[in-house]
Amino acid sequence: MMGLVLGSPAGAGTDVSGVVRDARNRPMRDARVSLMRVDIGPPASPGGKPVKTLVELDTVRTAATGAFRFAGVSNGRYQLLIARDRNWMIADGLVIDGSPLGSIALVLDNRTRLITLAVKRLPAA
């Protein structure tokens, strides 16, 4: 399981941090967490689907506690790629818009590959 805590805006962006855990709820040391911006462009041809482009912005390794952090993430749409050994998962639907965010939990095992995040917005303080 990966618990992801999305921080509140700070200066030039929002801090995104969390803890990666395995299916037995143990911290996953040295897991790779990549933050990828999702750019949506116009369709390649008339009547076609919009073109989705991923831009990898940063990759970090988790600490012994499973913790990771991305500082100063700009407003926009993102995906997280979480990987360790043969286990990997893409978490889609992360939207940073400067408003305070709640937390989410993800399960990282060898069965789940793609999930869509639904992050609760918190009332402004």
PyMOL commands that set and color helices and strands:
alter all, ss='L'
color gray80, all
select strands_A, chain A and resi 2-10+13-20+32-43+50-61+67-73+76-84+87-96+103-106+114-116
alter strands_A, ss='S'
color yellow, strands_A
deselect
rebuild
show_as cartoon
